[in-house]
Amino acid sequence: MKSIQTKITALIMAAIVVSVVLAGGAGIYALKTENDADTAMEMEMLCAHNAQAIDAYLNSVKQSVDMISRYARENMSSVELMEGGVLGFDGSGAALADRDWGTNRQRVLDNYLSRHIRSIAPMFLSIANHTKGVVAFYYRLNPEISRQEQGVFYCKTSASAFAESPMTDIMAYAPNDINQVGWYYQTLQRGRPSWLPPAFNENIGQKTLAYTTPIYMAGTFVGLVGMDISFDALVSQVQDIHIFETGYACLTDDQGRVLYHPEAAQGSSIETISPDLMDTARLIRQDGSQGLASYSIGGQVKHMAFTTLSNGMRLAVVAPVREINRRWHRLVNGVIFITMLVMLVFIPLITLMTTRIINPLKRLTAAAGQLTDGNYDVKLDYRGEDEVGILTETVRHLVSHLKVYISDLNSMAYKDALTGIKNKSAFDLFARKLDDMIATAPADQAPRFAIVMFDCNELKEINDHYGHDKGDVYLRTASQQICNTFNHSPVFRLGGDEFAVVLQQADFLRREKLLEEFDRTSATINAENADSWNRVSIAKGCAVYDPAIDANTADVLRRADEAMYRDKNAHHAGAEGK
């Protein structure tokens, strides 16, 4: 028969094991829940951020076409059209049957249209020269109103120059000849400004993406204005998007057909990549669709976030789940290790503290039950100097350690291991709070803050020449210098050799002086240290939140990043000049 001491020892050991396992499990569950939410948000933010950059490019083309179309309408006289006898012509070709092109009225109209086109062409050329990626632009008149004056067509004959080229004879082709006249008839059919599907432009000899807008005056279809951009230039922007280690971006049309994908054939439907994407393909076909999906391919699970671009195409970013969850797995392994360590340390101690039993032990057992239920504020008030008292004191310490341990786990999730400062997850949490303030604050009470981006210039050279341990010293030195200067503001390590500081209140008002102080103290450090890993060479860029141009903190961070890269390029240029 087992002794009561053995039974009590076994009971308390079981209670401690369960408590530790529950505490560790609760920590792991909390971390996993937070990781899943952060993963979805991070993928959606990455997709939205890259879509925003592509939309900015597309919108520049749209704005250019809208500008010249407004100018064309403002310089078109409905009186001249009326006197020319073409009011009400709708571009369908019905008016061509009875047209007499040799009348004096037609010649007057032709001359007016010629002057109108030539007055538009210089401005159109100027706008096209200042619009990135344009390979052709045109102002095509409705062939029903003039046979002599067709319009104007310019295409790039070299990498930097536009030259006027002959216009396509619309009447020489069938309306369903997409490659030759699809740009004209699709615009006429839609009757509104729009992006046309990618098509091979026979006039230019390459695949293009066109934005066109019809010109109407007094109920008459006068013609259309349009610009073509190279489809390869758009694909190049998508190819430049990299997510985690091996993640990538792809492009589909509004029907889910692949326009660009590094692993799928162009023109294939997105569900052919994986059967798991059938529901996603149906969602993509909805107007303005966006979302998050998971699928398996080649034994690998991937996450895909997608959104609709301003031209109706769908941009998707894809990354393997194992890469996304790498940080989470490290945290889980740490939690498991610490949990096992706590169990191995404390369970043997319990076997030494079980002689005084009865009432104190009952109270202790009840307390263990409360711990099992997750109540870490339980009172252990037995102060006896016997073995039960010692056991009670040990359990008190265990509860304290568990509370500290849970607190440390939460702290580890937002702390950079190398430098000891806040990490990227902490920055994302801080940014979300700022974004909430931006979204809810009245216009006259918008938050005032600035973001300073830092990038260590010489890290790669130090790693290559002196080893990664010296590179770590260099990163800690850089982190310390940033923290010393901006000691009233939160400092974050965003990854690698990049740091960020969010300036608010007094530091925001003193930002210029702080940046100057940073340069002075950096120069002092460099003068006092000969070893490159103890010196400070940091590129920096500052951006102030402006409600007029910044929708959120991501916009401010992007502008600070751009300013930092200008500083970094200036540093490299200066170094090469020396």
Residue pairs with C-beta under 8 A, 6 or more apart in sequence:
4 357
5 354
5 355
5 357
8 354
8 357
8 361
9 350
9 351
9 354
11 365
11 368
12 350
12 354
12 364
12 365
12 368
12 391
13 347
13 350
13 351
15 365
15 368
15 369
15 371
15 372
16 343
16 346
16 347
16 350
16 368
16 395
16 398
17 343
17 347
18 372
19 368
19 371
19 372
19 398
19 402
20 339
20 342
20 343
20 346
20 402
21 339
22 372
22 374
23 339
23 402
23 405
23 406
24 335
24 336
24 338
24 339
26 374
26 406
27 335
27 405
27 406
27 409
28 332
28 335
28 336
30 410
31 328
31 331
31 332
31 335
31 409
31 413
32 328
32 332
34 413
35 325
35 327
35 328
35 331
38 425
38 428
39 303
39 324
39 325
40 292
41 428
42 324
42 428
43 292
43 303
43 304
43 305
43 317
43 319
43 324
44 290
44 292
44 305
44 307
45 554
46 243
46 305
46 317
47 290
47 305
47 306
47 307
47 315
47 316
47 317
48 307
49 554
49 558
50 241
50 249
50 315
50 317
51 307
51 308
51 309
51 315
53 237
54 234
54 237
54 238
54 309
54 315
55 309
55 310
57 132
57 133
57 234
57 237
58 195
58 211
58 309
58 310
58 311
59 310
60 131
60 132
61 131
61 133
61 134
61 211
61 227
61 229
62 193
62 195
62 211
62 310
64 127
64 128
64 130
64 131
64 134
64 227
65 193
65 211
65 212
65 213
65 225
65 226
65 227
66 193
66 213
67 127
68 120
68 123
68 124
68 127
68 139
68 225
69 193
69 213
69 215
69 225
71 120
71 123
72 116
72 120
72 139
72 215
72 222
72 225
73 215
73 216
73 217
75 116
75 119
75 120
76 116
76 215
76 217
76 222
77 112
78 87
78 217
78 218
78 220
80 109
80 112
81 87
81 109
81 145
81 217
81 218
81 220
81 222
82 218
83 105
83 108
83 109
84 105
84 106
84 108
84 109
84 112
84 145
85 105
85 106
85 109
86 95
86 109
86 144
86 145
86 220
87 218
87 219
87 220
88 219
88 220
89 95
89 142
89 144
89 145
89 220
89 221
90 220
90 221
91 142
91 144
91 188
91 221
93 143
93 144
93 171
95 144
96 143
96 144
96 171
99 144
99 147
100 106
101 147
101 148
106 146
109 145
109 146
110 146
110 148
110 149
113 141
113 145
113 146
113 149
114 148
114 149
117 139
117 141
117 149
117 151
117 152
118 152
120 139
120 152
121 139
121 152
124 137
124 139
124 152
124 154
124 225
125 137
125 154
125 162
128 134
128 137
128 154
128 162
128 227
129 162
131 227
133 229
133 230
133 233
133 234
134 156
134 227
134 228
134 229
135 155
135 156
135 204
135 206
135 208
135 228
135 229
135 230
136 153
136 154
136 155
136 156
136 201
136 203
136 204
136 208
136 227
136 228
137 153
137 154
137 162
137 225
137 226
137 227
137 228
138 151
138 152
138 153
138 154
138 167
138 225
138 226
139 151
139 152
139 223
139 224
139 225
140 150
140 151
140 153
140 167
140 168
140 170
140 184
140 223
140 224
140 226
141 149
141 150
141 151
141 222
141 223
142 220
142 221
142 222
142 223
143 150
143 170
143 171
144 221
145 220
145 222
150 167
150 169
151 167
151 223
152 164
152 167
153 164
153 165
153 166
153 167
153 168
153 203
154 162
154 163
154 164
154 165
155 162
155 163
155 165
155 203
155 204
155 228
156 162
156 163
156 204
157 163
165 203
168 180
168 181
168 184
168 203
170 181
170 184
173 180
173 181
174 181
175 181
175 185
176 185
178 199
179 199
179 200
179 201
179 202
180 202
182 196
182 199
183 196
183 199
183 201
183 210
183 212
183 226
183 228
184 224
186 196
186 212
187 194
187 196
187 212
187 213
187 214
187 224
187 226
188 214
188 221
188 224
190 214
191 214
192 213
192 214
193 211
193 212
193 213
193 214
194 211
194 212
194 213
195 209
195 210
195 211
195 310
195 311
195 312
196 209
196 210
196 211
196 212
197 253
198 207
198 208
198 209
198 231
198 253
198 259
199 207
199 208
199 210
200 206
200 207
200 208
201 207
201 208
201 210
201 228
204 228
206 230
206 231
206 232
207 230
207 231
207 232
208 228
208 229
208 230
208 231
209 228
209 229
209 230
209 231
209 234
209 311
210 226
210 227
210 228
210 229
211 226
211 227
211 229
211 311
212 224
212 225
212 226
212 227
213 224
213 225
213 226
214 221
214 223
214 224
215 221
215 222
215 223
215 224
215 225
216 222
234 251
235 251
235 259
235 260
238 249
238 250
238 251
238 260
238 315
239 249
239 260
239 262
241 248
241 249
241 317
242 248
243 249
243 317
243 318
243 319
244 319
244 320
244 323
244 324
245 323
246 319
246 320
246 323
247 317
247 318
247 319
247 320
247 323
248 262
248 317
248 318
249 315
249 316
249 317
249 318
250 258
250 260
250 261
250 262
250 264
250 315
250 316
250 318
251 258
251 259
251 260
251 261
251 313
251 314
251 315
251 316
252 258
252 259
252 261
252 270
252 284
252 313
252 314
252 316
253 259
253 312
253 313
253 314
254 284
254 285
254 287
254 308
254 312
254 313
254 314
255 269
255 284
255 285
256 269
256 270
256 271
256 281
256 284
256 285
256 314
257 267
257 268
257 269
257 270
258 264
258 265
258 266
258 267
258 268
258 269
258 270
259 266
259 313
260 266
261 273
263 273
264 270
264 272
264 273
269 281
270 277
270 280
270 281
270 284
271 277
271 278
271 280
271 281
273 295
273 297
274 295
274 296
274 297
276 293
276 294
276 295
276 296
277 293
277 295
277 304
279 293
280 291
280 293
280 295
280 304
280 306
283 289
283 291
283 293
284 306
284 314
287 308
288 308
289 306
289 307
289 308
289 314
290 305
290 306
290 307
290 308
291 305
291 306
292 303
292 304
292 305
292 306
293 303
293 304
293 305
293 306
294 301
294 302
294 303
294 304
294 321
295 301
295 302
295 304
296 302
300 320
300 322
301 320
301 321
301 322
302 318
302 319
302 320
302 321
303 318
303 319
303 321
303 324
304 316
304 317
304 318
305 316
305 317
306 314
306 315
306 316
306 317
307 314
307 315
307 316
308 314
308 315
309 315
331 409
331 412
331 413
334 412
335 409
338 405
342 401
342 402
342 405
346 394
346 398
349 394
350 391
350 394
352 387
352 390
353 387
353 388
353 390
353 391
353 394
354 387
354 388
354 391
355 386
355 387
355 388
356 384
356 386
356 387
356 388
356 389
357 388
360 382
360 384
360 388
360 389
360 392
361 388
363 380
363 382
364 380
364 382
364 388
364 391
364 392
364 395
367 378
367 379
367 380
367 395
368 395
370 378
371 378
371 395
371 399
376 399
376 402
376 403
378 399
380 392
380 393
380 395
380 396
380 399
382 388
382 389
382 392
383 389
383 392
384 392
413 425
414 422
414 423
414 425
414 426
414 429
415 421
415 422
415 423
415 426
416 422
416 423
416 493
418 472
418 475
418 476
418 493
419 475
419 476
419 479
419 493
420 479
421 479
421 483
421 491
421 492
421 493
421 499
422 430
422 490
422 491
422 492
422 493
423 492
423 493
424 492
424 493
424 494
424 495
426 490
426 492
427 492
427 494
427 500
430 490
430 492
430 502
431 552
431 553
431 554
431 557
434 447
434 449
434 502
434 552
434 553
435 552
435 553
437 447
438 446
438 447
438 545
438 547
438 551
438 552
438 553
441 447
443 547
446 545
446 547
447 504
447 545
448 504
448 508
448 545
449 502
449 503
449 504
449 508
449 544
449 545
449 556
450 502
450 503
450 508
450 511
450 542
450 543
450 544
450 545
450 556
450 560
451 500
451 501
451 502
451 503
451 542
451 543
451 545
451 553
451 556
451 557
451 560
452 486
452 500
452 501
452 503
452 511
452 515
452 540
452 541
452 542
452 560
453 498
453 499
453 500
453 540
453 541
453 542
453 543
453 557
453 560
453 561
453 563
453 564
454 478
454 482
454 498
454 499
454 500
454 501
454 538
454 539
454 540
454 564
455 497
455 498
455 499
455 538
455 539
455 540
455 564
455 565
455 568
456 474
456 475
456 478
456 497
456 537
456 538
457 537
457 538
457 539
457 568
457 571
457 572
458 474
458 532
458 535
458 537
459 471
459 474
459 475
459 496
459 497
461 532
462 470
462 471
462 474
462 532
462 533
463 470
463 471
466 532
466 533
470 533
471 533
473 533
473 534
474 532
474 533
474 534
475 497
477 525
477 533
477 534
477 535
477 536
478 497
478 499
478 536
478 538
479 491
479 493
479 499
481 518
481 521
481 522
481 525
481 536
481 538
482 491
482 499
482 501
482 518
482 538
483 491
484 521
485 514
485 517
485 518
485 521
486 501
486 503
486 507
486 514
486 518
488 505
488 506
488 507
489 501
489 502
489 503
489 504
489 507
490 501
490 502
491 499
491 500
491 501
492 499
492 500
492 501
492 502
493 499
494 500
500 557
500 560
503 511
503 514
507 514
511 542
511 544
515 540
515 542
518 540
522 536
522 537
522 538
525 534
525 535
525 536
526 535
526 536
526 537
529 535
537 571
539 564
539 565
539 567
539 568
539 571
540 563
540 564
540 567
541 559
541 560
541 561
541 562
541 563
541 564
541 565
541 566
541 567
542 560
542 563
543 556
543 557
543 558
543 559
543 560
543 563
544 556
545 553
545 556
549 555
550 556
550 559
